[in-house]
Amino acid sequence: MTDSTTMIAVVAFDKDDAGVLFPAGEPQRFESEDQAVDAAKELASKHDGVIAWSRQAGPDEKSPPTILYKAGEAIDME
């Protein structure tokens, strides 16, 4: 029997002086998708981009992420 967990996270992005996109800190983890989407919407006005996603992860593999919310520019989460 394998255990899988769902990771729900939000990360914001900013651009440096050369216009290169970079994560503005570590991804923030949330207990629910609704909390993640609310946080992402709030961050969207303060950063160049934001993305909220969820992903099932088991001991042997990870599923592709499910995008819950995206605004502005964001780095591909694959």
Backbone torsions as a table, in degrees:
resi	resn	phi	psi	omega
1	MET	NA	131.8	179.8
2	THR	-108.9	140.8	176.6
3	ASP	-94.5	135.4	173.0
4	SER	-123.8	149.1	178.3
5	THR	-127.1	157.7	176.2
6	THR	-106.3	124.2	174.5
7	MET	-98.6	128.9	177.6
8	ILE	-121.2	124.5	-173.6
9	ALA	-146.2	162.1	176.5
10	VAL	-133.9	137.9	172.6
11	VAL	-137.6	139.4	177.8
12	ALA	-103.0	155.1	-179.5
13	PHE	-129.3	146.0	173.9
14	ASP	-129.3	168.4	176.3
15	LYS	-110.8	141.8	174.6
16	ASP	-82.6	-176.2	-176.8
17	ASP	-61.7	-24.2	179.0
18	ALA	-89.6	0.4	179.2
19	GLY	84.9	13.6	179.7
20	VAL	-86.6	128.7	-178.6
21	LEU	-77.3	136.3	177.9
22	PHE	-144.6	152.6	177.7
23	PRO	-65.1	134.7	179.0
24	ALA	-94.1	67.3	-178.7
25	GLY	105.2	-179.6	179.8
26	GLU	-78.7	153.6	174.2
27	PRO	-59.0	140.5	176.4
28	GLN	-96.1	130.8	-179.5
29	ARG	-93.7	147.7	-178.5
30	PHE	-133.0	157.4	179.7
31	GLU	-82.3	-26.9	-177.8
32	SER	-136.9	157.1	177.5
33	GLU	-64.8	-38.0	179.4
34	ASP	-61.4	-42.8	178.3
35	GLN	-62.7	-41.5	-179.4
36	ALA	-64.6	-44.7	179.8
37	VAL	-63.9	-43.2	177.9
38	ASP	-60.0	-44.7	179.3
39	ALA	-64.8	-41.4	179.8
40	ALA	-63.4	-41.3	178.8
41	LYS	-62.7	-39.0	178.4
42	GLU	-67.5	-40.5	179.9
43	LEU	-70.5	-25.6	-174.9
44	ALA	-58.0	-33.0	-179.0
45	SER	-80.0	-9.6	-175.8
46	LYS	-109.3	-6.0	-174.9
47	HIS	-136.8	167.5	179.2
48	ASP	-74.2	-18.8	178.0
49	GLY	-167.9	160.7	177.7
50	VAL	-154.9	147.5	177.0
51	ILE	-142.4	137.9	173.6
52	ALA	-116.5	136.0	-179.0
53	TRP	-147.3	163.0	172.8
54	SER	-129.9	154.6	-178.9
55	ARG	-152.7	134.0	172.8
56	GLN	-82.7	133.6	179.6
57	ALA	-135.2	127.1	175.4
58	GLY	-113.8	179.2	-177.8
59	PRO	-65.6	-26.1	-175.6
60	ASP	-106.0	-17.9	-177.0
61	GLU	-160.7	164.6	175.7
62	LYS	-119.8	142.9	174.7
63	SER	-84.0	162.8	174.6
64	PRO	-64.3	151.4	-179.9
65	PRO	-71.0	149.6	171.7
66	THR	-105.4	119.7	-179.5
67	ILE	-77.1	123.3	179.4
68	LEU	-94.1	-33.2	-178.0
69	TYR	-163.2	140.1	176.8
70	LYS	-146.9	135.0	176.7
71	ALA	-139.5	142.5	179.5
72	GLY	68.5	-149.7	-178.6
73	GLU	-98.1	138.9	179.7
74	ALA	-144.6	150.4	176.9
75	ILE	-78.6	141.1	179.3
76	ASP	-56.6	131.0	-174.9
77	MET	-86.9	2.7	178.5
78	GLU	-67.2	NA	NA
